[in-house]
Amino acid sequence: MSDSDRTSGAAESICPFCGVGCGIEYDPSTDGARGWAGPVNTRAEVCPKGVAAWDAVEDPDRLTTPLVREDGELVEATWADALDRIERCFAGIVAADGPDALAFFASSNCTNEENYVLQKLVRLLGTNNVDNCARLCHSSTVAAMRDRLGAGAMTNSLDDVGEADAFLVVGANPAENHPVIFRSYLLPAIRNGTALIVVDPRETATAEAADVHLAVRPGYDIRLLNALGATIVAEDRIDRSFCADRVSGLDEYRTFAAGLDVPAAAADAGVDVGSLREAARTYANADSAAIFSGMGLSQHHYGTANVHALLNLALVTGNLGRRGAGVNPLRGQNNVQGAGDVGALPDLLPGARPVTDDAARAELAAEWDVEGIDLPAEPGLTEVEATHAFGETVRGAFVLGENPAVTEPNATRVADALDSLDCLVVQDLFVTETVEHADVVLPGSAWAERGGTVTNTDRQVLRMRPNTVPPGDARRDLEVLCELGSRLTNEPGAFTYDRPESVFEELTRVTPQYSGMTYDEIGTDSQRWPFQEDAEAGTTVLHEETFATGARHAPLRIVEHVEPADAVDDDDLVLTTGRVIEHFNSGALTRRSDRLVRMAGPQRVQIHPDDAANRGIADDDRITVESERGAVSAIAEVTPAVGRGRVFATFHTADPLVNTLTGDALDPVAKIPEYKHSAVRVRVSGDQDRS
């Protein structure tokens, strides 16, 4: 890319990967990315993914022109031809089956402004069938926290959690998945004496630093968390003052806890009862204790119940509404928080207001100057529900910057579902596994080519700035979405934004948490929601006097164990999945970087030495892993880091596609699928070519 294609000098932007929100920019000396001292990475440090962030931007395989499918093949087309085809196909579907026959996948890797415009388009079209991949990550966390506390977000800031005397990390591995948070915020506190308790089936890089590691048996988180709560109650380690002032349902919870057999629960969860009791005492005795949770807790068909059991621990010990104490989900993509905040969800409008709220819909209609239109009041389909309906009640779909062919569970079913659509439109940077099923493909813009805002894991709204322009005939995503809004709805005037800032100004008027924020005041710093103009940057600690529900009290909740969706036979092992530091999401971007691929190496499946010996498997053997949904081939990594009876694999690669094995049983509340517990059988493959 020539110098003339770049903006003048390096512009401060935000890393496109995890939800930490590190500042990065173009480095002309290396033709790559470097960190700058942003609000989160104050020392300008970045992880390996951040260093490689520019690799995808300049990849020679970038899509640079629209594609349409002709005679089974994707061929180049003009923008006019591609947009005409989308307009014609979607209009035909709406005319025949109504707007609910369309589904739209927003993107947690796109800006607040882009997600806001897409959800606006969808609702003006007459449906609430819009969702984003937060559904696959933390929807159960959000559901439980909104129900009990009134807000589905970190209760604290990164700046204050270091004041905790104890960290309880459940189903998260920040040392690898959120390395700047771990190195800059958690590790210094640990070195200064903060105790670390880790609940994770594997011995991860985070668990290696733990004072207590509870290697929970996959699928038995509720049993473990209830046993922690029962120990706290039995040893009278509850915070009596906080419970009297801020908690309801204590008597019922005491009765429930008293009836729980802690040693039996520990045995079911696969952990030593002595270590469990030590963890309970360490957490409850701390003056301030902060919980961090991740997808290991949320990605279950009972994920919402998991989070409810975790919230009980914070409430009964008084670890909410204070600095250094709270419940803090660590977000996966760089704008998981923001995509939900601005309404890219099937049941919530901007500002987390239900689509069933008449007043909220009327306010949106007034802002959009469409009072004559009745915005849809019925909740739409979630992402996985939509793919289940592809080819039946859903006839067309639009996918923005996501790769569901890789990221959704039961991938063979998903591939068939994508092919069953009358019209699939994908807007992305590359020919991904999802693009291979598309009828129309629109070239998208990369992080370094867009302006706008994203909202990080601790509710900081941060500005992105373009460092370059899209290649070839590609256009910026916001421009494309506005064009689609003008074409697909009857309100073309609702999409006449001249810049991202114009969209931001509008979304702050209909998203109460963002009200009062401005681009200028965010600058190269941040503003945090809920925003308060008399605060320096916004509210750091939530729930100090009342909970976000508006109530003074939050309830304790009785949570019963739920069996995993996959039954495990004697010869089965349990597959659980996760991430590595070098890769991100489906790997569609990070697999483009030679440096990251070299660091990560080939796909391996971790298996315990005893399980390997019982199956005649040696380290580096090629093995076959099978579930009732399919089979994959990978390389065995024999290690005690993964416990007996379980295997571990990442989900970043398309070959092998691990989500071929995972099930799509859904949580009844959050509709999140079961990724962390799949019954599999493992054997030595006949082909031992390890190349």
C-alpha positions as CSV (number, residue, x, y, z in Angstrom):
1,M,0.0,0.0,0.0
2,S,1.5,3.3,-1.0
3,D,2.2,6.2,1.3
4,S,-0.4,8.2,-0.6
5,D,-3.1,5.7,0.5
6,R,-2.4,6.5,4.2
7,T,-3.8,9.3,6.3
8,S,-1.3,11.9,7.4
9,G,0.9,10.2,10.0
10,A,-0.1,7.5,12.5
11,A,-3.6,7.9,14.0
12,E,-4.5,6.6,17.5
13,S,-7.0,3.8,17.1
14,I,-8.1,0.7,19.1
15,C,-7.0,-2.9,18.8
16,P,-9.6,-4.9,16.8
17,F,-9.2,-8.1,18.9
18,C,-10.2,-8.7,22.6
19,G,-12.3,-6.4,24.8
20,V,-9.4,-4.8,26.7
21,G,-9.4,-1.8,24.3
22,C,-5.7,-1.3,23.9
23,G,-4.5,1.7,21.8
24,I,-2.7,0.8,18.6
25,E,-1.6,2.8,15.5
26,Y,0.3,2.4,12.3
27,D,4.1,2.3,12.7
28,P,5.8,3.5,9.6
29,S,9.2,2.2,10.7
30,T,7.9,-1.4,10.7
31,D,4.9,-1.1,8.3
32,G,3.0,-2.8,11.2
33,A,1.2,-1.9,14.4
34,R,2.5,-0.5,17.6
35,G,0.9,0.5,20.9
36,W,0.3,4.0,22.2
37,A,-0.4,5.0,25.8
38,G,-4.2,4.7,25.7
39,P,-6.6,4.7,28.6
40,V,-6.2,1.0,29.2
41,N,-2.7,0.1,28.0
42,T,-1.2,3.2,29.7
43,R,2.4,2.0,29.1
44,A,1.7,1.5,25.4
45,E,2.1,-2.3,25.7
46,V,0.3,-4.7,23.3
47,C,0.0,-8.5,23.1
48,P,1.1,-10.6,20.1
49,K,-2.3,-10.1,18.4
50,G,-2.0,-6.4,18.7
51,V,1.5,-6.4,17.2
52,A,0.2,-8.4,14.3
53,A,-3.0,-6.3,13.8
54,W,-1.8,-4.7,10.6
55,D,-1.1,-8.0,8.9
56,A,-4.7,-8.6,7.9
57,V,-5.1,-5.0,6.8
58,E,-2.5,-5.3,4.0
59,D,-3.1,-9.0,3.2
60,P,-3.1,-9.5,-0.6
61,D,-6.2,-11.7,-0.3
62,R,-8.4,-8.8,0.9
63,L,-11.7,-8.6,-0.9
64,T,-11.6,-5.4,-3.0
65,T,-14.8,-5.6,-5.1
66,P,-18.3,-7.0,-4.6
67,L,-19.0,-10.6,-5.6
68,V,-22.2,-12.3,-6.7
69,R,-22.9,-16.0,-7.3
70,E,-23.5,-16.9,-10.9
71,D,-23.9,-20.6,-12.0
72,G,-22.6,-21.7,-8.6
73,E,-19.5,-19.5,-8.6
74,L,-18.7,-16.2,-7.0
75,V,-17.7,-13.6,-9.7
76,E,-16.8,-9.9,-9.5
77,A,-19.7,-7.4,-9.8
78,T,-20.2,-3.7,-9.6
79,W,-21.5,-2.1,-6.4
80,A,-24.7,-1.2,-8.2
81,D,-25.3,-4.8,-9.4
82,A,-24.5,-6.3,-6.0
83,L,-26.8,-3.8,-4.1
84,D,-29.5,-4.2,-6.7
85,R,-29.5,-7.9,-6.2
86,I,-29.7,-7.6,-2.4
87,E,-32.5,-5.1,-2.7
88,R,-34.4,-7.3,-5.1
89,C,-33.9,-10.6,-3.2
90,F,-34.7,-9.2,0.2
91,A,-37.7,-7.3,-1.1
92,G,-39.0,-10.5,-2.6
93,I,-38.7,-12.4,0.6
94,V,-40.4,-9.6,2.6
95,A,-43.2,-9.5,0.1
96,A,-43.7,-13.2,0.2
97,D,-43.2,-14.0,3.9
98,G,-42.9,-10.7,5.8
99,P,-39.8,-9.1,7.4
100,D,-39.4,-11.8,10.0
101,A,-38.3,-14.1,7.2
102,L,-35.0,-12.1,7.2
103,A,-32.2,-12.3,9.9
104,F,-29.3,-10.0,10.4
105,F,-26.0,-10.8,12.2
106,A,-24.4,-7.6,13.6
107,S,-20.8,-7.7,14.7
108,S,-19.0,-7.4,18.0
109,N,-15.9,-6.5,16.0
110,C,-17.5,-3.4,14.4
111,T,-18.1,0.0,15.9
112,N,-21.0,1.3,18.0
113,E,-22.0,3.4,15.1
114,E,-22.0,0.6,12.6
115,N,-24.0,-1.7,14.9
116,Y,-26.4,1.1,15.7
117,V,-27.1,1.8,12.0
118,L,-27.7,-1.9,11.3
119,Q,-30.1,-2.4,14.2
120,K,-31.9,0.7,13.0
121,L,-32.2,-0.7,9.5
122,V,-33.6,-4.0,10.9
123,R,-36.2,-2.3,13.0
124,L,-37.3,0.1,10.3
125,L,-37.6,-3.0,8.0
126,G,-40.2,-4.3,10.5
127,T,-38.4,-7.1,12.4
128,N,-36.3,-7.6,15.6
129,N,-34.2,-10.4,14.0
130,V,-30.8,-8.9,14.8
131,D,-28.2,-10.3,17.0
132,N,-24.4,-10.4,17.4
133,C,-21.8,-12.9,18.5
134,A,-22.0,-11.8,22.1
135,R,-24.9,-14.4,22.0
136,L,-22.2,-17.0,21.8
137,C,-19.9,-15.5,24.5
138,H,-21.6,-13.7,27.4
139,S,-25.4,-13.6,26.8
140,S,-25.9,-15.8,29.8
141,T,-23.8,-13.5,31.9
142,V,-25.7,-10.4,30.8
143,A,-29.1,-12.2,31.4
144,A,-28.3,-13.1,35.0
145,M,-26.7,-9.8,35.9
146,R,-29.5,-7.7,34.3
147,D,-32.0,-9.8,36.2
148,R,-30.4,-9.5,39.6
149,L,-28.4,-6.3,39.4
150,G,-30.0,-4.4,36.5
151,A,-26.9,-4.1,34.4
152,G,-25.1,-6.7,32.3
153,A,-21.5,-5.4,32.6
154,M,-18.5,-5.1,34.7
155,T,-19.5,-3.7,38.1
156,N,-16.0,-2.1,38.5
157,S,-13.2,-0.5,36.6
158,L,-9.8,-1.9,35.8
159,D,-8.3,0.9,37.8
160,D,-10.0,-0.1,41.1
161,V,-10.0,-3.9,40.9
162,G,-6.3,-3.9,41.9
163,E,-7.3,-2.8,45.3
164,A,-8.9,-6.2,46.0
165,D,-7.5,-8.6,48.6
166,A,-8.6,-11.6,46.6
167,F,-9.4,-12.4,43.0
168,L,-11.8,-15.2,42.1
169,V,-11.4,-16.1,38.4
170,V,-14.0,-18.5,37.1
171,G,-13.9,-19.9,33.6
172,A,-11.5,-17.3,32.4
173,N,-7.8,-17.2,31.5
174,P,-6.8,-13.6,31.3
175,A,-3.1,-14.3,31.2
176,E,-3.6,-15.5,27.7
177,N,-7.0,-14.1,26.6
178,H,-6.7,-10.6,28.1
179,P,-3.0,-10.3,28.6
180,V,-2.8,-6.6,29.1
181,I,-5.4,-6.8,31.9
182,F,-3.5,-9.6,33.5
183,R,0.0,-8.1,33.3
184,S,-1.0,-4.5,34.0
185,Y,-3.8,-4.8,36.5
186,L,-4.0,-8.3,38.1
187,L,-0.4,-9.5,38.3
188,P,0.9,-6.4,40.1
189,A,-1.8,-6.9,42.7
190,I,-1.0,-10.6,43.0
191,R,2.7,-9.8,43.5
192,N,1.7,-7.3,46.2
193,G,-0.3,-10.0,48.1
194,T,-3.7,-10.3,46.5
195,A,-4.8,-13.9,46.7
196,L,-5.7,-15.6,43.4
197,I,-8.3,-18.4,43.2
198,V,-8.9,-20.0,39.8
199,V,-11.7,-22.2,38.8
200,D,-10.9,-23.9,35.5
201,P,-10.8,-27.5,34.2
202,R,-7.2,-26.9,32.9
203,E,-4.0,-25.8,34.4
204,T,-3.8,-22.6,32.4
205,A,-1.2,-19.7,32.4
206,T,-3.6,-18.0,34.9
207,A,-3.9,-21.1,37.1
208,E,-0.2,-21.3,37.3
209,A,-0.2,-18.1,39.3
210,A,-3.0,-19.2,41.6
211,D,-2.9,-19.8,45.4
212,V,-5.8,-22.2,44.9
213,H,-6.7,-23.9,41.6
214,L,-10.0,-25.7,41.5
215,A,-9.9,-27.9,38.4
216,V,-13.6,-28.3,38.1
217,R,-15.1,-31.1,36.2
218,P,-16.7,-29.6,33.0
219,G,-20.5,-29.3,33.5
220,Y,-20.4,-29.1,37.3
221,D,-19.8,-25.4,38.0
222,I,-23.1,-25.0,39.8
223,R,-22.2,-27.9,42.2
224,L,-18.9,-26.2,42.9
225,L,-20.2,-22.7,43.3
226,N,-23.0,-23.9,45.6
227,A,-20.5,-25.7,47.7
228,L,-18.4,-22.5,48.0
229,G,-21.6,-20.7,49.2
230,A,-22.5,-23.5,51.6
231,T,-19.1,-23.3,53.2
232,I,-19.4,-19.6,53.6
233,V,-22.7,-20.0,55.3
234,A,-21.8,-23.0,57.4
235,E,-18.7,-21.2,58.7
236,D,-20.7,-18.0,59.3
237,R,-18.5,-15.9,56.9
238,I,-21.4,-13.9,55.4
239,D,-21.4,-10.1,55.6
240,R,-24.3,-9.6,58.0
241,S,-24.4,-5.8,57.6
242,F,-24.4,-5.9,53.8
243,C,-27.0,-8.7,53.7
244,A,-29.3,-6.8,56.1
245,D,-29.0,-3.6,54.1
246,R,-28.8,-4.7,50.5
247,V,-29.8,-8.3,50.1
248,S,-33.1,-10.2,50.2
249,G,-33.8,-14.0,50.5
250,L,-31.0,-14.7,53.0
251,D,-33.1,-17.1,55.1
252,E,-34.0,-19.2,52.1
253,Y,-30.4,-19.3,50.9
254,R,-29.2,-20.3,54.4
255,T,-31.7,-23.2,54.4
256,F,-30.6,-24.3,50.9
257,A,-27.0,-24.1,51.8
258,A,-27.5,-26.0,55.1
259,G,-29.0,-28.9,53.1
260,L,-26.1,-29.2,50.7
261,D,-23.5,-32.0,51.3
262,V,-20.2,-30.1,50.6
263,P,-17.9,-33.1,50.4
264,A,-20.3,-34.8,47.9
265,A,-20.6,-31.6,45.8
266,A,-16.8,-31.3,45.7
267,A,-16.5,-34.9,44.6
268,D,-19.1,-34.4,41.9
269,A,-17.2,-31.3,40.7
270,G,-13.9,-33.2,40.7
271,V,-12.1,-31.1,43.3
272,D,-10.5,-31.7,46.6
273,V,-12.9,-30.6,49.4
274,G,-10.1,-29.1,51.4
275,S,-9.0,-26.9,48.6
276,L,-12.6,-25.9,48.0
277,R,-13.0,-24.8,51.6
278,E,-9.7,-23.0,51.5
279,A,-11.0,-21.1,48.4
280,A,-14.3,-20.2,50.2
281,R,-12.4,-18.9,53.2
282,T,-10.0,-16.9,51.2
283,Y,-12.7,-15.2,49.2
284,A,-15.1,-14.6,52.1
285,N,-12.4,-13.4,54.5
286,A,-11.0,-10.8,52.1
287,D,-11.9,-7.2,53.0
288,S,-12.5,-6.7,49.2
289,A,-12.8,-9.5,46.7
290,A,-13.3,-9.2,42.9
291,I,-14.7,-11.9,40.7
292,F,-13.7,-12.2,37.0
293,S,-15.6,-14.6,34.8
294,G,-15.3,-15.8,31.2
295,M,-16.8,-18.1,28.6
296,G,-15.9,-21.2,30.6
297,L,-18.7,-20.1,32.9
298,S,-21.1,-18.7,30.4
299,Q,-21.0,-21.2,27.4
300,H,-23.3,-23.9,28.8
301,H,-26.9,-24.7,28.2
302,Y,-27.4,-23.7,31.8
303,G,-25.0,-20.7,31.6
304,T,-27.5,-18.3,33.1
305,A,-27.9,-20.5,36.1
306,N,-24.1,-20.7,36.5
307,V,-23.9,-16.9,36.7
308,H,-26.7,-16.8,39.2
309,A,-24.8,-19.2,41.4
310,L,-21.7,-17.0,41.1
311,L,-23.7,-13.8,41.9
312,N,-24.8,-15.4,45.2
313,L,-21.2,-15.5,46.4
314,A,-20.7,-11.8,45.8
315,L,-24.0,-10.8,47.5
316,V,-23.6,-13.0,50.5
317,T,-20.1,-11.7,51.2
318,G,-20.9,-8.0,50.5
319,N,-18.6,-7.8,47.5
320,L,-20.6,-5.4,45.4
321,G,-20.9,-1.7,45.1
322,R,-17.3,-1.0,46.3
323,R,-13.9,-0.4,44.9
324,G,-11.9,-3.6,44.6
325,A,-15.0,-5.7,44.9
326,G,-17.5,-6.8,42.3
327,V,-18.4,-9.2,39.5
328,N,-16.5,-8.5,36.3
329,P,-17.1,-10.5,33.0
330,L,-14.1,-10.2,30.7
331,R,-15.4,-9.6,27.2
332,G,-14.2,-11.5,24.1
333,Q,-14.2,-9.2,21.1
334,N,-13.3,-5.5,21.1
335,N,-16.9,-4.3,21.0
336,V,-19.0,-7.0,22.6
337,Q,-20.2,-4.6,25.3
338,G,-21.0,-1.8,22.8
339,A,-22.8,-3.9,20.2
340,G,-25.3,-4.8,22.9
341,D,-25.4,-1.3,24.4
342,V,-26.6,0.2,21.1
343,G,-29.3,-2.4,20.4
344,A,-27.8,-5.1,18.2
345,L,-29.9,-7.6,20.1
346,P,-33.3,-9.3,19.3
347,D,-34.9,-8.4,22.6
348,L,-33.3,-5.1,23.5
349,L,-33.3,-1.6,22.0
350,P,-30.5,0.8,22.4
351,G,-29.8,1.4,26.2
352,A,-30.9,-2.2,27.1
353,R,-34.6,-1.3,27.0
354,P,-36.9,-4.2,26.0
355,V,-38.4,-4.2,22.6
356,T,-41.8,-4.7,24.4
357,D,-41.4,-1.2,26.0
358,D,-44.0,1.0,24.3
359,A,-42.4,4.2,25.6
360,A,-38.9,3.2,24.4
361,R,-40.2,2.3,20.9
362,A,-42.1,5.6,20.7
363,E,-38.9,7.5,21.7
364,L,-37.0,5.8,19.0
365,A,-39.7,6.5,16.4
366,A,-39.6,10.2,17.4
367,E,-35.8,10.3,17.2
368,W,-35.9,8.6,13.8
369,D,-38.7,10.9,12.7
370,V,-40.9,7.9,11.7
371,E,-43.8,8.3,14.2
372,G,-46.2,6.8,11.6
373,I,-44.4,3.5,11.7
374,D,-45.0,0.9,14.4
375,L,-41.6,-0.4,15.3
376,P,-41.8,-4.2,16.0
377,A,-42.7,-5.1,19.6
378,E,-42.1,-8.9,19.4
379,P,-38.6,-10.1,20.4
380,G,-36.7,-11.5,17.4
381,L,-34.6,-14.6,16.9
382,T,-31.2,-15.0,18.5
383,E,-28.3,-15.9,16.3
384,V,-28.5,-19.6,16.9
385,E,-32.3,-19.7,16.8
386,A,-32.0,-17.9,13.4
387,T,-29.7,-20.5,12.0
388,H,-32.0,-23.2,13.3
389,A,-34.8,-21.6,11.2
390,F,-32.7,-21.0,8.0
391,G,-34.5,-22.5,5.0
392,E,-37.8,-22.7,6.9
393,T,-39.2,-19.6,8.5
394,V,-36.0,-17.6,7.7
395,R,-35.3,-17.3,4.0
396,G,-32.6,-14.6,3.8
397,A,-29.8,-13.4,6.0
398,F,-27.2,-10.6,6.2
399,V,-23.9,-11.3,8.0
400,L,-21.7,-8.4,9.0
401,G,-18.0,-9.2,9.8
402,E,-18.7,-12.5,11.5
403,N,-18.0,-16.1,10.5
404,P,-20.8,-18.3,11.8
405,A,-19.7,-21.3,9.7
406,V,-16.8,-21.6,12.1
407,T,-18.0,-20.1,15.3
408,E,-21.5,-21.6,15.7
409,P,-21.8,-25.1,17.3
410,N,-22.7,-28.2,15.3
411,A,-21.0,-26.8,12.3
412,T,-22.2,-29.4,9.8
413,R,-25.8,-28.4,10.5
414,V,-24.8,-24.7,10.2
415,A,-23.2,-25.3,6.8
416,D,-26.4,-27.0,5.5
417,A,-28.5,-24.2,7.0
418,L,-26.5,-21.5,5.2
419,D,-26.9,-23.3,1.9
420,S,-30.7,-23.6,2.5
421,L,-31.2,-19.8,2.3
422,D,-32.8,-18.2,-0.7
423,C,-30.3,-15.3,-0.3
424,L,-27.2,-15.0,2.0
425,V,-25.3,-11.7,2.0
426,V,-22.0,-11.4,3.7
427,Q,-19.9,-8.2,4.3
428,D,-16.4,-9.1,5.3
429,L,-12.6,-8.6,4.6
430,F,-11.8,-12.1,3.1
431,V,-13.4,-15.1,1.5
432,T,-14.2,-16.8,4.9
433,E,-15.8,-20.1,5.4
434,T,-19.2,-18.3,5.6
435,V,-18.5,-16.3,2.4
436,E,-18.2,-19.6,0.6
437,H,-21.9,-20.1,1.1
438,A,-22.9,-16.5,0.1
439,D,-25.0,-15.3,-2.8
440,V,-23.7,-11.7,-2.5
441,V,-20.4,-10.6,-0.9
442,L,-19.6,-7.0,0.0
443,P,-16.0,-6.1,0.7
444,G,-15.7,-4.6,4.2
445,S,-13.3,-2.2,6.0
446,A,-10.7,-3.2,8.5
447,W,-10.0,-1.6,11.9
448,A,-7.4,0.7,10.5
449,E,-9.8,2.0,7.9
450,R,-12.7,3.1,10.1
451,G,-13.6,5.8,12.5
452,G,-16.1,5.5,15.3
453,T,-16.3,4.2,18.8
454,V,-16.1,0.9,20.7
455,T,-16.9,0.1,24.3
456,N,-14.4,-2.0,26.2
457,T,-14.9,-4.6,28.9
458,D,-15.0,-2.1,31.8
459,R,-17.5,0.2,30.0
460,Q,-15.0,2.7,28.6
461,V,-16.1,4.3,25.2
462,L,-13.0,4.7,23.1
463,R,-12.4,6.3,19.7
464,M,-11.1,4.6,16.6
465,R,-9.5,6.6,13.9
466,P,-8.6,5.6,10.3
467,N,-4.9,5.1,9.5
468,T,-5.5,4.2,5.9
469,V,-8.3,3.8,3.3
470,P,-10.0,0.5,2.2
471,P,-8.2,-1.2,-0.7
472,G,-9.4,-1.2,-4.3
473,D,-13.1,-0.7,-4.7
474,A,-13.9,-1.6,-1.1
475,R,-15.9,0.9,1.0
476,R,-16.1,1.7,4.6
477,D,-18.7,-0.4,6.5
478,L,-20.7,2.5,7.7
479,E,-21.2,3.9,4.2
480,V,-22.4,0.5,3.0
481,L,-24.8,0.0,5.9
482,C,-26.3,3.5,5.2
483,E,-26.8,2.6,1.6
484,L,-28.5,-0.6,2.5
485,G,-30.7,1.2,4.9
486,S,-31.8,3.6,2.2
487,R,-32.5,0.8,-0.2
488,L,-34.2,-1.8,2.1
489,T,-36.4,0.4,4.2
490,N,-39.1,3.0,3.3
491,E,-37.1,5.7,5.2
492,P,-34.1,6.6,3.1
493,G,-33.8,9.9,5.0
494,A,-33.1,8.0,8.2
495,F,-29.6,7.0,6.9
496,T,-28.1,10.3,5.7
497,Y,-25.2,10.4,8.1
498,D,-22.2,12.2,6.8
499,R,-19.7,10.8,9.3
500,P,-19.5,8.4,12.3
501,E,-19.8,11.3,14.7
502,S,-23.3,12.1,13.4
503,V,-24.4,8.6,14.3
504,F,-22.8,8.8,17.7
505,E,-24.6,12.0,18.4
506,E,-27.9,10.3,17.6
507,L,-27.2,7.1,19.6
508,T,-26.3,9.1,22.7
509,R,-29.8,10.6,22.6
510,V,-31.5,7.2,22.7
511,T,-28.9,5.2,24.8
512,P,-29.3,6.6,28.3
513,Q,-26.0,5.2,29.6
514,Y,-24.2,7.2,26.9
515,S,-26.1,10.4,27.3
516,G,-23.8,13.5,27.4
517,M,-20.8,11.8,25.8
518,T,-19.1,13.6,23.0
519,Y,-16.3,12.8,20.5
520,D,-14.3,15.8,21.5
521,E,-14.4,15.0,25.2
522,I,-13.5,11.3,24.6
523,G,-10.5,12.4,22.5
524,T,-7.7,10.1,23.0
525,D,-8.9,9.2,26.5
526,S,-12.3,7.6,27.2
527,Q,-15.7,8.2,28.8
528,R,-17.3,5.4,30.8
529,W,-21.0,4.6,31.1
530,P,-23.2,5.4,32.8
531,F,-21.9,8.8,32.0
532,Q,-22.0,11.6,34.5
533,E,-20.9,15.0,33.4
534,D,-19.8,15.9,36.9
535,A,-17.5,12.9,37.0
536,E,-14.2,13.0,35.3
537,A,-15.0,10.1,32.9
538,G,-18.1,8.4,34.1
539,T,-19.2,6.0,36.8
540,T,-16.4,3.6,37.8
541,V,-18.2,1.4,40.4
542,L,-21.8,0.4,39.9
543,H,-24.5,-0.4,42.5
544,E,-23.0,1.8,45.3
545,E,-26.2,3.0,46.9
546,T,-28.9,1.2,44.8
547,F,-28.7,-1.5,42.2
548,A,-29.2,-0.6,38.5
549,T,-32.6,-2.1,38.8
550,G,-33.5,0.9,40.9
551,A,-33.9,-1.2,44.0
552,R,-32.0,-1.1,47.2
553,H,-31.9,-4.9,47.6
554,A,-30.8,-7.6,45.2
555,P,-32.1,-11.2,45.7
556,L,-30.2,-14.3,46.5
557,R,-31.3,-17.1,44.2
558,I,-31.6,-20.8,44.8
559,V,-29.8,-22.5,41.9
560,E,-30.1,-26.3,41.4
561,H,-27.6,-28.3,39.4
562,V,-28.4,-29.0,35.8
563,E,-26.9,-32.0,34.0
564,P,-24.9,-31.3,30.8
565,A,-26.7,-31.8,27.5
566,D,-24.4,-34.5,26.3
567,A,-24.6,-37.7,28.4
568,V,-21.1,-39.3,28.9
569,D,-20.7,-43.0,28.5
570,D,-17.8,-45.1,30.0
571,D,-15.6,-44.7,26.9
572,D,-16.3,-41.0,26.4
573,L,-14.2,-38.1,27.3
574,V,-15.5,-34.5,27.7
575,L,-14.3,-32.0,25.1
576,T,-14.0,-28.4,26.3
577,T,-12.9,-25.6,24.1
578,G,-11.1,-22.3,24.5
579,R,-8.6,-19.8,23.1
580,V,-4.8,-19.2,22.9
581,I,-3.0,-15.9,23.1
582,E,-2.1,-15.9,19.4
583,H,-5.5,-16.3,18.0
584,F,-8.9,-14.7,18.1
585,N,-12.5,-15.8,17.5
586,S,-12.8,-17.9,14.3
587,G,-9.2,-17.1,13.4
588,A,-10.3,-15.5,10.1
589,L,-8.0,-12.6,10.8
590,T,-5.2,-14.0,12.9
591,R,-4.7,-17.0,10.7
592,R,-3.7,-14.5,8.0
593,S,-0.6,-13.6,10.1
594,D,2.4,-15.8,9.5
595,R,4.0,-14.6,12.7
596,L,0.9,-15.7,14.8
597,V,0.5,-19.0,13.0
598,R,4.2,-19.8,13.6
599,M,3.8,-18.9,17.3
600,A,0.7,-21.0,17.8
601,G,1.7,-24.0,15.7
602,P,-0.8,-26.6,14.4
603,Q,-4.1,-27.5,16.0
604,R,-3.5,-29.8,19.0
605,V,-5.9,-31.6,21.3
606,Q,-4.8,-31.8,24.9
607,I,-5.3,-35.2,26.6
608,H,-4.3,-36.4,30.1
609,P,-1.5,-39.0,30.1
610,D,-3.7,-41.7,31.7
611,D,-6.4,-41.2,29.1
612,A,-3.8,-41.3,26.4
613,A,-2.2,-44.5,27.7
614,N,-5.6,-46.2,27.9
615,R,-6.1,-45.5,24.2
616,G,-2.6,-46.2,23.0
617,I,-2.0,-42.5,22.2
618,A,1.5,-41.0,22.3
619,D,2.4,-37.3,22.2
620,D,2.3,-36.0,18.6
621,D,0.2,-38.8,17.4
622,R,-2.5,-37.9,14.9
623,I,-5.8,-38.7,16.5
624,T,-9.5,-38.7,15.6
625,V,-12.0,-37.0,17.9
626,E,-15.6,-38.0,17.3
627,S,-19.0,-36.9,18.7
628,E,-22.5,-37.8,17.6
629,R,-22.3,-34.7,15.3
630,G,-19.1,-35.5,13.4
631,A,-15.3,-36.2,13.6
632,V,-12.1,-34.2,13.3
633,S,-8.5,-35.1,13.0
634,A,-5.8,-33.3,15.0
635,I,-2.5,-33.8,16.8
636,A,-2.4,-35.2,20.4
637,E,-0.7,-33.1,23.1
638,V,-0.3,-35.4,26.1
639,T,-0.2,-33.3,29.2
640,P,-1.4,-33.3,32.8
641,A,-2.5,-29.7,32.3
642,V,-5.9,-31.1,31.3
643,G,-7.6,-33.3,33.9
644,R,-8.5,-37.0,33.5
645,G,-11.7,-37.6,31.6
646,R,-11.5,-34.5,29.5
647,V,-9.8,-33.1,26.4
648,F,-9.2,-29.5,25.2
649,A,-9.0,-27.9,21.8
650,T,-9.1,-24.3,20.5
651,F,-11.9,-23.2,18.1
652,H,-9.7,-20.9,15.9
653,T,-9.0,-23.2,13.0
654,A,-11.2,-24.2,10.1
655,D,-9.1,-27.4,9.6
656,P,-9.9,-29.1,11.8
657,L,-13.2,-27.4,12.6
658,V,-13.7,-28.2,16.2
659,N,-17.2,-26.9,16.3
660,T,-18.1,-29.8,14.1
661,L,-18.1,-31.7,17.5
662,T,-19.9,-29.2,19.7
663,G,-23.6,-29.3,20.5
664,D,-26.3,-26.7,20.0
665,A,-28.5,-27.2,23.0
666,L,-29.5,-23.8,24.2
667,D,-29.8,-22.1,27.6
668,P,-33.5,-21.5,28.1
669,V,-33.0,-17.9,29.1
670,A,-30.0,-16.5,27.2
671,K,-30.2,-19.0,24.3
672,I,-26.4,-19.4,24.5
673,P,-25.3,-22.8,23.2
674,E,-23.3,-25.5,25.0
675,Y,-19.6,-25.2,23.9
676,K,-17.8,-26.4,27.0
677,H,-19.1,-29.9,27.4
678,S,-19.3,-32.3,24.5
679,A,-19.1,-36.1,24.8
680,V,-16.4,-37.4,22.5
681,R,-14.4,-40.5,21.8
682,V,-10.7,-40.3,21.0
683,R,-8.6,-42.8,19.1
684,V,-5.4,-43.0,17.2
685,S,-5.9,-42.1,13.6
686,G,-4.8,-44.5,10.9
687,D,-2.9,-41.7,9.2
688,Q,0.2,-40.7,11.2
689,D,1.4,-38.0,8.8
690,R,2.2,-35.1,11.3
691,S,3.0,-32.6,8.6
